[in-house]
Amino acid sequence: MTFAIAGVSGNTGRVAAESLLARGEKVRVIVRDAVKGEAWKERGAEVAVADLGDAAALTRALRGVEGAYLLVPPNYAVPRFRDYQDGISRALAAAVAESGVPHVVLLSSVGAQHERGTGPIAGLHATERLLGEIRGTAISSLRGAYFYENFGTSLGAVKEAGVLPSFFPSGFAFPMVSTGDIGRLAAELLLERPQRSRIVELGSSHSVEEIAAVLAKITGISVRVQEGPLDAMVPALTGAGLTEDLAELYAEMTRAVNSGIVAFEGGHRRVESTEPIEQVFRALIGA
């Protein structure tokens, strides 16, 4: 039996593929560029070349597999991010339906139970819905929390000024997780081969203050959280090179997190984070 894994050039897909290979499972990695598949081929994986927005190519990549890990990859250059998400979601759904793959683990997000008001997370609500309509395929929607790795863009300010910038209230705890935990759980869910669709929630609650304390321990310098007002978020993100459309979506998501809307729905299987925060940030700082 073979499992198809998308996103192997990123974090979660890479870890999912590595986890399955380590267990002796057959893996077919899905890459956009054959060159990126060479290293995987050397490790014993099959390589399928397909853009996740190309339903026909993705259908061929999924044919004959026991299960697949799929996601909507980030694309920061598109003019309208939600339109991009919807396009990828339609391609995923068409390929899953046409290929007949019996089980898909979808990388979704905490808060995906809400149809609107959550920025880019609302796009994953639509993805869950589209895939959930496919007959004969069990969908495991892996609703991961906010990535610890998202704080990586602030490490320069931490090292230079002892400041961790944040648009979240410093003491407010909300669900977080490492991309490694997501990849490992995705592999485990694929191996379970469920007969019915399900939602699995992954993450543990932490505050930005806790993250700052971990960074202080690692770096040996005092680190304080510098809270920024939400109305400054869009100018800050566009100044960093994001489109205004995407910056607005991220601001909407942040407001939803801060108001408690982006939270675990409950009533589903819940998995706590296992990778220590310190381990995650030591790796980020080392990189």
C-alpha positions in Angstrom: 0.0 0.0 0.0 1.2 3.5 -0.9 0.5 6.9 0.6 0.7 10.1 -1.4 2.1 13.1 0.4 1.8 16.7 -0.8 3.8 19.6 0.7 7.1 17.7 1.1 9.0 20.8 0.2 7.6 22.5 3.3 7.4 21.4 6.9 4.3 19.4 7.6 4.5 17.3 4.4 8.2 16.6 4.8 7.7 15.3 8.3 4.7 13.2 7.3 6.7 11.6 4.4 9.7 11.0 6.6 7.6 9.4 9.4 6.0 7.0 6.9 9.3 6.1 5.3 10.8 5.5 8.7 8.0 2.9 9.4 8.7 1.1 6.2 5.7 2.4 4.4 5.6 3.1 0.6 5.4 6.8 -0.1 4.6 8.8 -3.2 5.7 12.4 -2.8 3.9 15.0 -4.9 6.1 17.8 -6.1 5.7 20.6 -8.7 9.3 20.3 -9.9 10.8 16.9 -10.6 14.2 18.2 -9.4 12.7 18.6 -5.9 11.8 14.9 -6.0 15.3 13.6 -6.6 16.3 13.5 -2.9 13.1 11.7 -2.1 13.7 9.1 -4.8 17.1 8.4 -3.3 15.3 7.7 0.0 13.0 5.1 -1.7 9.9 7.2 -2.4 8.0 7.4 -5.6 7.8 10.8 -7.2 4.7 12.3 -8.8 4.9 15.7 -10.5 1.8 17.7 -10.1 0.7 21.2 -9.2 -2.0 21.1 -6.6 -4.1 23.4 -8.7 -4.0 21.1 -11.7 -6.8 18.6 -11.1 -5.8 16.3 -14.0 -2.2 16.0 -12.9 -3.2 15.6 -9.3 -5.7 12.9 -10.2 -2.8 10.9 -11.8 -0.7 11.4 -8.7 -3.4 10.0 -6.4 -4.5 7.0 -8.4 -3.9 3.7 -6.7 -2.9 5.1 -3.3 -4.3 4.0 0.0 -4.4 7.5 1.5 -3.2 11.0 0.8 -2.1 14.0 2.8 -3.2 17.2 1.1 -3.2 20.9 1.9 -3.7 24.3 0.4 -0.1 25.6 0.1 0.6 29.3 0.9 1.0 31.7 -2.0 1.8 35.2 -1.0 1.9 36.7 -4.5 -1.7 36.2 -5.7 -3.9 39.3 -5.8 -6.9 37.7 -4.1 -5.9 35.0 -1.6 -9.4 33.6 -1.0 -10.0 33.2 -4.7 -6.7 31.3 -4.9 -7.7 29.1 -1.9 -11.0 28.3 -3.6 -9.3 27.4 -6.8 -6.9 24.9 -5.1 -9.8 23.5 -3.1 -11.8 22.8 -6.2 -8.8 21.1 -7.8 -8.2 18.9 -4.7 -11.9 17.9 -4.6 -12.0 17.1 -8.3 -8.8 15.0 -8.1 -9.9 13.1 -5.0 -13.3 12.3 -6.5 -11.8 11.2 -9.9 -9.0 9.2 -8.4 -11.1 7.3 -5.9 -8.5 7.6 -3.1 -10.3 6.1 -0.1 -8.8 8.3 2.6 -7.5 11.9 2.7 -5.9 13.7 5.6 -6.5 17.4 5.0 -4.4 20.1 6.7 -7.1 22.4 8.1 -7.0 24.8 11.0 -8.4 25.5 14.4 -11.5 27.7 13.9 -12.4 26.1 10.5 -15.9 25.4 11.9 -16.7 29.1 11.1 -17.8 30.0 7.5 -16.6 33.6 7.7 -14.9 36.2 9.9 -11.6 34.3 10.4 -9.5 35.5 7.5 -7.7 32.7 5.6 -9.1 30.1 7.9 -12.5 30.6 6.3 -11.0 29.3 3.1 -10.2 26.0 4.9 -13.9 25.8 6.0 -14.8 25.8 2.3 -12.1 23.1 1.6 -13.4 20.9 4.4 -17.0 21.3 2.9 -16.0 20.5 -0.6 -14.0 17.4 0.3 -16.7 16.3 2.7 -19.2 16.1 -0.1 -17.2 13.4 -2.0 -18.8 9.9 -1.7 -16.6 7.0 -0.9 -13.7 9.0 0.6 -13.1 9.4 4.3 -11.8 12.8 5.1 -9.7 13.4 8.3 -9.7 17.1 8.7 -6.6 17.8 10.8 -7.3 21.2 12.5 -3.9 22.3 13.6 -3.3 25.3 15.8 -1.2 28.4 15.3 2.3 27.4 14.3 5.1 28.1 16.7 7.2 28.6 13.6 5.2 31.7 12.8 7.2 33.5 15.4 10.3 32.9 13.4 10.0 36.1 11.5 10.4 38.0 14.8 13.7 36.3 15.9 15.7 39.2 14.4 14.1 41.7 16.8 14.5 39.2 19.7 18.3 38.9 19.1 18.9 42.6 18.3 16.6 44.4 20.8 15.3 41.7 23.2 11.8 42.4 21.9 9.1 39.9 20.7 6.6 41.9 18.6 3.0 40.7 18.8 -0.5 41.7 17.7 -1.8 39.2 20.3 -2.2 40.3 23.9 0.9 39.1 25.7 -0.8 37.1 28.4 -3.6 35.7 26.3 -3.3 31.9 25.8 -4.5 30.4 22.5 -3.8 27.1 20.7 -0.3 26.6 19.3 1.5 23.6 17.7 4.7 22.8 15.9 4.7 21.9 12.2 6.6 18.7 13.2 3.7 17.6 15.4 1.3 18.2 12.5 3.4 16.1 10.1 3.7 13.2 12.6 0.0 13.2 13.4 -0.8 13.3 9.7 1.2 10.1 9.2 -0.5 8.4 12.1 -3.9 9.3 10.8 -3.1 7.9 7.4 -2.0 4.6 9.0 -5.3 4.4 10.9 -7.3 4.0 7.6 -10.7 5.2 8.9 -13.9 4.3 7.2 -15.7 7.5 8.1 -14.8 11.2 7.9 -13.7 12.9 11.1 -12.2 16.0 12.6 -9.1 15.9 14.7 -8.0 18.9 16.7 -4.3 19.4 17.5 -2.5 21.9 19.8 -2.1 23.2 23.3 -2.7 26.7 24.7 0.2 29.0 25.3 0.7 32.8 25.5 3.2 35.0 23.8 4.6 35.7 27.2 5.5 32.0 27.5 7.1 32.1 24.1 9.2 35.1 25.2 10.3 33.3 28.3 11.5 30.3 26.2 13.4 32.6 23.9 15.0 34.4 26.9 16.2 31.0 28.2 17.6 30.0 24.9 19.3 33.3 24.0 20.4 34.2 27.5 19.0 37.7 27.1 15.9 39.4 28.6 13.0 39.3 26.1 9.9 41.3 26.5 6.7 41.2 24.5 6.0 44.4 22.5 2.2 44.5 21.8 1.1 46.3 18.7 -2.3 47.8 18.1 -4.4 45.8 15.6 -4.9 48.9 13.4 -1.2 48.9 12.8 -1.1 45.4 11.5 -2.1 45.9 7.9 0.4 48.8 7.4 3.1 46.6 9.1 2.4 43.6 6.9 2.1 45.6 3.6 5.3 47.3 4.5 6.9 43.9 4.8 5.8 43.1 1.3 2.5 41.3 1.7 -0.5 42.3 -0.5 -3.1 44.5 1.1 -5.6 41.7 0.5 -3.6 39.2 2.4 -2.7 41.6 5.1 -6.4 42.4 5.7 -7.1 38.7 5.9 -4.4 38.2 8.5 -5.7 41.1 10.5 -9.2 39.6 10.5 -7.8 36.3 11.6 -5.9 37.9 14.5 -9.0 39.8 15.6 -10.8 36.4 15.6 -8.1 34.8 17.7 -8.0 37.6 20.2 -11.8 37.5 20.6 -11.9 33.8 21.1 -13.6 32.9 17.9 -10.7 31.0 16.5 -10.7 28.2 19.1 -11.2 24.4 19.1 -14.8 23.5 18.3 -14.9 20.6 20.8 -16.8 17.4 20.4 -14.0 15.9 18.3 -10.8 13.9 18.9 -8.3 16.2 20.6 -4.6 15.7 20.5 -2.2 17.8 22.6 1.1 19.2 21.3 4.1 16.9 22.1 7.2 18.6 20.7 8.7 20.9 23.4 8.5 24.6 22.7 12.2 25.0 23.5 13.1 22.3 21.0 11.2 24.1 18.3 12.8 27.5 18.9 16.3 26.1 19.3 15.9 24.6 15.8 14.6 27.9 14.5 17.4 29.9 16.0 20.0 27.4 14.8 18.6 27.7 11.3 
